[in-house]
Amino acid sequence: MMCNLCNGTYVVTNDIGFGWMKQPCLKCGPMPEEIWKKKHASFKKRLHEAMRQAELVGKDAS
């Protein structure tokens, strides 16, 4: 079952009047290490793919 406070993101955002403050969910706590590693690996894969495509686009334009 998903947390009603963070919707499964492990992060809660609070409006503090002049900006926003993000902090770990009070119910779920900080994101577990194994979930963070999996999300980070996925992000790195997408980033490298985008960088590879950007390099190819620049070479095709000439």
Backbone as CSV, one residue per row, in Angstrom:
resi,resn,N_x,N_y,N_z,CA_x,CA_y,CA_z,C_x,C_y,C_z
1,MET,0.833,-1.183,0.000,0.000,0.000,0.000,0.880,1.249,0.000
2,MET,0.510,2.234,-0.802,1.304,3.436,-0.957,0.993,4.447,0.154
3,CYS,2.027,5.133,0.595,1.895,6.150,1.634,1.043,7.318,1.128
4,ASN,0.113,7.790,1.956,-0.733,8.930,1.598,0.006,10.259,1.699
5,LEU,1.104,10.269,2.420,1.844,11.513,2.628,2.803,11.818,1.477
6,CYS,3.550,10.803,1.011,4.563,11.040,-0.024,4.238,10.375,-1.363
7,ASN,3.171,9.581,-1.412,2.796,8.847,-2.628,3.899,7.930,-3.124
8,GLY,4.679,7.367,-2.217,5.711,6.410,-2.576,7.025,7.006,-3.031
9,THR,7.201,8.322,-2.911,8.444,8.966,-3.363,9.484,9.079,-2.252
10,TYR,9.089,8.866,-1.013,9.934,9.010,0.181,10.314,10.463,0.436
11,VAL,9.689,11.424,-0.268,10.002,12.846,-0.110,8.713,13.624,0.118
12,VAL,8.749,14.538,1.092,7.618,15.416,1.377,8.073,16.846,1.116
13,THR,7.238,17.624,0.419,7.551,19.017,0.109,6.659,19.918,0.947
14,ASN,7.278,20.874,1.636,6.543,21.809,2.494,6.729,23.230,1.991
15,ASP,5.646,23.997,1.949,5.710,25.414,1.610,6.076,26.168,2.881
16,ILE,7.233,26.856,2.863,7.687,27.560,4.057,7.545,29.078,3.905
17,GLY,6.688,29.510,2.990,6.386,30.927,2.850,7.177,31.611,1.758
18,PHE,8.476,31.409,1.689,9.290,32.062,0.669,9.961,31.044,-0.247
19,GLY,9.542,29.810,-0.153,10.105,28.753,-0.993,9.552,27.404,-0.571
20,TRP,10.196,26.366,-1.050,9.775,25.006,-0.743,10.918,24.264,-0.075
21,MET,10.567,23.433,0.908,11.563,22.628,1.594,11.206,21.159,1.381
22,LYS,12.167,20.390,0.926,11.964,18.961,0.729,12.684,18.226,1.845
23,GLN,12.023,17.196,2.372,12.612,16.406,3.447,12.090,14.981,3.350
24,PRO,12.758,14.037,3.994,12.281,12.653,3.966,10.875,12.539,4.547
25,CYS,10.102,11.601,4.016,8.741,11.365,4.486,8.752,11.008,5.968
26,LEU,7.812,11.565,6.701,7.740,11.301,8.134,7.253,9.886,8.429
27,LYS,6.427,9.308,7.540,5.921,7.953,7.743,6.879,6.895,7.207
28,CYS,7.416,7.115,6.000,8.259,6.108,5.336,9.728,6.214,5.708
29,GLY,10.168,7.393,6.083,11.583,7.608,6.347,12.335,7.846,5.053
30,PRO,13.663,7.900,5.120,14.449,8.112,3.908,14.357,6.902,2.967
31,MET,14.655,7.130,1.696,14.593,6.073,0.695,15.630,4.997,1.018
32,PRO,15.218,3.721,1.008,16.175,2.641,1.264,17.307,2.631,0.226
33,GLU,18.479,2.233,0.647,19.683,2.254,-0.192,19.509,1.471,-1.497
34,GLU,18.907,0.273,-1.429,18.767,-0.546,-2.638,17.824,0.097,-3.661
35,ILE,16.778,0.790,-3.212,15.876,1.494,-4.134,16.596,2.692,-4.748
36,TRP,17.365,3.420,-3.935,18.103,4.570,-4.440,19.110,4.138,-5.496
37,LYS,19.826,3.051,-5.238,20.824,2.563,-6.198,20.167,2.180,-7.521
38,LYS,18.990,1.540,-7.456,18.281,1.141,-8.666,17.830,2.374,-9.457
39,LYS,17.286,3.383,-8.771,16.842,4.608,-9.447,18.028,5.371,-10.026
40,HIS,19.139,5.406,-9.293,20.325,6.115,-9.753,20.918,5.431,-10.991
41,ALA,20.931,4.109,-11.006,21.438,3.374,-12.162,20.575,3.650,-13.394
42,SER,19.263,3.695,-13.204,18.353,4.000,-14.306,18.598,5.416,-14.826
43,PHE,18.788,6.363,-13.925,19.064,7.746,-14.316,20.366,7.835,-15.112
44,LYS,21.422,7.168,-14.631,22.706,7.207,-15.321,22.591,6.615,-16.723
45,LYS,21.817,5.529,-16.862,21.624,4.900,-18.169,20.930,5.867,-19.130
46,ARG,19.859,6.540,-18.665,19.149,7.510,-19.503,20.038,8.695,-19.862
47,LEU,20.851,9.163,-18.903,21.745,10.289,-19.141,22.780,9.942,-20.200
48,HIS,23.410,8.776,-20.084,24.415,8.365,-21.062,23.801,8.192,-22.450
49,GLU,22.586,7.665,-22.512,21.902,7.513,-23.799,21.610,8.882,-24.412
50,ALA,21.160,9.834,-23.621,20.893,11.181,-24.120,22.179,11.856,-24.594
51,MET,23.271,11.673,-23.858,24.554,12.253,-24.257,25.039,11.619,-25.566
52,ARG,24.849,10.323,-25.711,25.257,9.626,-26.934,24.458,10.160,-28.116
53,GLN,23.145,10.327,-27.937,22.305,10.838,-29.015,22.663,12.283,-29.368
54,ALA,22.982,13.080,-28.379,23.363,14.479,-28.631,24.650,14.546,-29.438
55,GLU,25.598,13.666,-29.159,26.839,13.632,-29.925,26.575,13.222,-31.365
56,LEU,25.687,12.268,-31.571,25.348,11.834,-32.921,24.637,12.926,-33.699
57,VAL,23.749,13.662,-33.038,23.015,14.742,-33.706,23.987,15.795,-34.183
58,GLY,24.947,16.151,-33.366,25.934,17.162,-33.761,26.758,16.723,-34.959
59,LYS,27.106,15.444,-35.055,27.903,14.940,-36.168,27.061,14.851,-37.439
60,ASP,25.784,14.537,-37.341,24.925,14.421,-38.516,24.608,15.785,-39.121
61,ALA,24.671,16.841,-38.311,24.280,18.173,-38.800,25.308,18.749,-39.761
62,SER,26.541,18.260,-39.755,27.577,18.865,-40.618,27.593,18.315,-42.011
